[in-house]
Amino acid sequence: MIREGLQESAVSQAMTANAKEAVAFLHRPQVGRWLLKLSGLPVAAGRTAPPGWRTYKLCLYQDLVLDVVRSTEQPQWLLHRLGEPDYEPIPFPSPDPEVQMVKALAVRSLYAVGVEAGQVTIIAASVHRAKVVSVEPDWPAEKADHYMQRARDWWQERMCKLPQELNKLGADPEFSLRRATGEMALASDFLKMNGTVGCDTTRYREDLALHQHPVAELRPAPSEDPDELFLHIYEALNFAMKKIANKEIEWLAGGMPFPGYPIGGHIHFGGVSPTFALRRKLDAYLALPLVLVEDVGCVLRRQRYGFLGDVREKAYGFEYRTLPSWLVHPVVARGVLHLARLVITSHSQLKATPHLQPALVKAYYRGDKETLEPYVRQVRDELRELPGYSLSRVHLEAYFSFLLRGEVWLCDLDLKRAWNLR
């Protein structure tokens, strides 16, 4: 229903519809539940909410909430009754933190099972306790036409606001500090919160004081040119050398240099809206290939961060947050930046759809390099045929050679050595 409606609309040619493969997954509930769990999402054991929990049903097209209903409170003597509860509509956007949390969980669930539109059912006990019950690839039949028109209008407005033309590329990669004793040094002992080099605001652990921040973050000036952005990153690293004067302290990148302290390599895109299709291309061509060199910490990071399609929408565009910190080596850093530009500027020509191949999704979350290697060779060969590849050929050839040489990146070595910082 949703697939046909979108394909027939001249207005929505640029919109993406539910792929038949993803719909087939959801017709086998055990596959849908497995995909949700694989992505780290909390999944309910059954379809009935326990006493004191509320049931939400959300109809969505990608990030757009079309409708939200919530089960009404039941008298105590009815809490264990059988059958479907009564529902009341919930205005959206809503100031209720629980509703906001449920919306974010629903969007992530829709993405995780590989569809663009559908109905997500979630149970919640509080803003901190919620579980996904089901994802269905259809809207209620009596409202489908109305929802379709709203989705088209939203899409047109979104494309007018950000017409998918990249105008800036940015990044804020993180790194950790290690003392000669092997203990973690706090970035806040050397760096201020703001500036080209500063502290990430996340504290991670409750045993840290409010002013203590463990992770260092680079904030280079953005650019349209990945080479210029790379130069800004190099300049930021040199600036960090002046701030962190203790030369015995080692700088570490990767996924999780210290237990419980994940770090990332976020990439920012200006002038571009994070549609599901665009996120899936970034996953397919950036996140999955990088697994070939990732350390064990990157897999551990995915227990909380680094899930596929992780983005944060911004006024200028969006931030792609899935990748670990690629500061491990300059060849990787430069390759990631060039590849990010190529994927965004050529996304309509890219064919890989690993989100429709559960074995590849599983390989990503498990860090299964053997399964992913043939896939990476395939996407490298595909990228070589793109008209835009020639602009980045030298750096992308070096990057894929690095990925395919069968070695794990040396995340435990001081990155100052790899970058020749003195």
N, C-alpha and C positions, 0 to 999 in steps of 0.2 A: 504494500500500500504506500508506504513512505517512499520506497525506491521508485515506484512508477510515477508518483506525483511529481517528484523532483525532476525526473528525466523528461517529462512531457512539458515542462514549463520553460518557455523561451526566456522569461524574466530571470530565471534562476539557473542559467546554463553553467555559471561558475560555481554553483553550490555542489556539494558532494552528498551523495545518497548512501543509504545502507548497502554495503556490498553483500551479494548473495551468500558468499562464504561465511561472513560474520553472522548473518541471519540464521544460517544453518547451525552454527555453533550454539546459538541461543535456543534453538529448538531441541537441543540436548542439554537440559539444565545442568547436568554434572560437568559438562565442558565449560559452560559459562561460569559456574562456581569455581572451577579450577583456575580459570584465567583471572578471576578476581583475587583469589588467594595468592596466585603467583605474583601478582602486582603488589602484594603487601596490604591488600584491603581487608578489613574485618568483615567476615561473612557470618550471617546468622545460621544457627543449626537447623532451624525450622522456619515455617512461614508465619507462625503465630507469635505476636509480641508477648513477652512475659508480663505479669502484673506490674503496673507502674511505668511501663514503657509505652511510648507513643509511636504510631505507625504513620509514616509519610509516604505519599505517592507524588512523584514529580514527573511531569512531561517536559521533555527537553529537545531542543535542536542544538547540538554542540553545547556552547556555554549559555545559550538562551533558555531561560526558564519560561515555559509557556503556561504552566499551571502547577500549583501546589495545593494538596489537600492533606489534612492531618486528622487522625482518629480523634473522636470526641472522648472526653473523660467519662468513664463508666461508673455507676454506683458500685459500691463495694460488693454487693451480692451478685453483680453481673460480671465481675472481673474474669471469671472462668467460663463464661458462656462460649458456645461453639459458634462458628460462622464469622462472616466478615463484619467488622465494626462499622459504625456510622462515621462519616467524614464531614469535615467543615473546610471551606476554602480558606487559604492563608494568603493575604495580600503579599505581593513580592514586587520590588525589594522589601525586605523586612528588617527592622532594627533588632529583632530577636537573635541573639548569638547562636542559639541552637538551630534555627532555621538557616542561618548563614552557613553553619558547619555542615548541615545536611545537604545544602545545595552544592557545596564544594565536593563532598563525598559522592554525590550523584553524578556530577560532571566527570569526575575521575573514573567512576565505575563505567560510565558510558564509553569513555575512551579506552579503558582497559580491555573491554570485550570486543572492540574493533568496530563499533557502529557509530553513526553520526546522530541518530535520533531514536527516541523511544521513551519508555516509561520505566523509572527506577523506583523500587520500593525499599524503604529504609526504616529501621526501628531505632529509636533513640530514648535513652534514659536521662541524659543530660548533655550539655555541650561537649563533654569529654567522653561520652559513652554512646556509640552508635554502631550499627552493623547493617550491611547490605543484605536484603532478603532476596531480591531478584532484579534482573534487567530484562525487559521485554522490548523487541525491536519494532513495536508498533504503538501508535497512539489509540485511544478510544475512538472507535469508528465514527461516533456521532459528532466528534469535535475535530476530526482529522483535517477537513477542508479549512476550517477556521485557523487551526494551528499552522497549516501549510502557508497560508497567506501571511500570517504574522512572521513566520520564519523568513519568507521572501523579503518582506519589508525590512526586517532587521538586517538581513544580509546586504541589501542594497545600501542601507545607511552605513553599515560597517565598511563596505568597499569604497563608498564616497569619502568617508573620513580618512581611511588609510588604503590607498589604491594598490597596495602590494608592490610598491616600487622602493627598493632599498635605497635609503639616502644616508644612513650612518651605520657603522659597525662598531660595537664597543665590547668591553669585557671587564670583569672584576675577579680575576683568579685569586685563590687563597693559598697560603702556605703556613706551615707550623714551624716552631722553633724548638731545637733540642740542645740541651746543655751537654758538655763533655761527659757528664755523669750518666747520660742517657735519659735524664728527666726532661719533661716538657718545660720550656720557658714560656712565660706569658707575654704575648705581643704587647699588652698594655703596659708592661714595664719599660718599653722602648718607644712606643708609638702612641700618638693621639688618636682620637676617634675619627676625625675628619682628615681630608687631604688626599694627595695622590697615593700615599702609602699610609694606611691606618689600620685600625682594629675592626674586625667583624663584630657586629653588635650582639651576636648570639653568645650566650654564656654556657649553654649545654648542661652544666652541672650545678646543682643547688648548693654544693659546698664552696663555690666561688663567691667572693664578695661582689657587690653590685658594680664596683669599679674595675673588676678583674675580667679581662677578655683574652682568651688564649690564642685566637687565630688572627694572623696578619692578612691583609687584603690589599691588592693593587687596584688603583682606580685610574687607569691611563685615560688620556683624552681620546674620544672616539674619532673615527675617520671613515671616509668612504672606501679607503684603500687598505686592504689587510696588511700590506707591507708597512705602511705608515703606522697602523695600529700596533704591529709587532715592534716597531722602533719605539713607540711610546711605552710599551711594556718593558723593553730593555732599559729605557731611561728611568722608568719607575723603580726597577730593580736596583739600578745604580744609586738612585736616591735613597732607597732603603738601606744600602750599605752604609750611608752616612748616619742614618738614624740608629741602626743597630751596630754600634761600634765594636762590640765584642766579637772578634773574628773567630773565637772558638765555638761560638754558637752556630749550629748547622741549621740550614733551611730545608724543609722537607715538603714535597708535594705528593700527589697521588690521591688515594681515596680516604684513608684513615691512618695517618702516621702514628697516632696515639689512640688506644682503645677508648671509644666513646666520644671521639672528637673528629667527625667527618669534615672534609673540606671539598670545595667544588671549584669548577672553572666555568662560571656562568658567562654566556655570550648575549650581547644586547643587539637588537635589530631595530633600526629606526625606519619609519614609514611603512611598516608591515604589521598586519594583524595576525595573531596566532590562531589561525583556523586549524581545525583538526587535521586537514590534509597536509598543511605546512608542518605541523608538529610531527606527523608521521614520517615525513621526508627527512626531517632532522634526526629523528630516531634511527631511521633506516640507513642513513649515509654518514652520520656522525657517531651516534652512541654505540650501535652494534659493532662497527669495525674497530672501535677503540678497545673493545674487550680483549682483542688479541694481545695487547701489551699490558693490560691492567694487572695490578697486584691484588692479593687477597683482600686487602683493605677496601678496595673498590666494591667487591661483592658484599662485604659487611656493611658498607655505606648504604647499599640499596635496601637494607632493612627499614630505613627511615627516609633517606633522601635518594636521589638518583633514579627514581622510577621513570618509566618512559612517558614522554609528553609533559614533563613537569615544566610549566611556564608561569610567569607572573606578568600580567598585562600592565603596560605603562601608558602614559599619555602619548609618548613618542612612538610606541610600538609594543615591543615585549622583550622579556628576558628569558632565555632558554636555560634551565637550571639542572638538566639531567646529568651533565658531564662531571667527572671528578676533576681535580686540579691537574691540568695538562702542562703545568710549569716544570714538570720533571725534566724535560729536554727541549731546547729551542727548535729542533726539527719537528717535534710533535706540536709545539705551540704554533709555529708558523703554518704548519699543515692544517691544523684545526681551523685557523682563521680563514685561510684560503678556501678550504672546503665549505665552511659555513657560508661564505659569500656565494660560491658556486651553486650550492643547494638552493639558496633563497632565490637567486636570479634565474635559475633553470628548473625550478620545481615542477612546472607543468610538463616538462619533458622527461621527468624521472619515472621509472617503471617499477622499481622494487616495492613490494608490499609484504614485508616480513610480519606485519601485524595480523595478516591472514594465514600465517604459518606458525601454529602453536609451538612447533619444535624450535623455531628460531627465537621466539619470545622466551621460552624456557631457557634456551642457551644463554640469552642475555642475562637473565636474573641469576642464573647459576654460575656464570663466568665460564661457560663451556667453550673453550677456544677451538677444540677439534671440530665441533659441529659448525662453528661460524666461519672457519677459514675458507671453505669453498664459496660461501656466500660473499665474503669480502673480496675475493678474486673476481667474482662476477660483477659486483658493483664497481670495482676499480675499472674493469674493462668497459662497462657501460659509460662511466664518467669520461673516459678517454675520447669517446665519440661526440661529446657535447661541443658545440661551437665555442663556449666560454672556457673550455678546459685549457686552451692554449695560453690564456692570460696567466695561468697559475701552474703550468706544466712542470717547471723545475721543482717547485716546492711540493706539489702533490705527488710527483714521482718519488721524491725523497721520503715523503710521509708514508706512502703505502709500502715502500721498501722497508722502512722502519717497522711497520706493523706486521709485515709478512716474513720477517726473518726468524720468527719462532722464539723470541726472547721476551721476558717480562721487563718492563721499564724499571730502571734502577731508582725506585722511589725512596730507598733507604739511604741513598748517598746525598751528600750536600749539593743542592742544585746550583750553588754558587760556582761549583767546579764545571758543571755542564754548560753554564752560561758564561764562563770565563770572567767572573766578576772578581775584582781585586780592590 
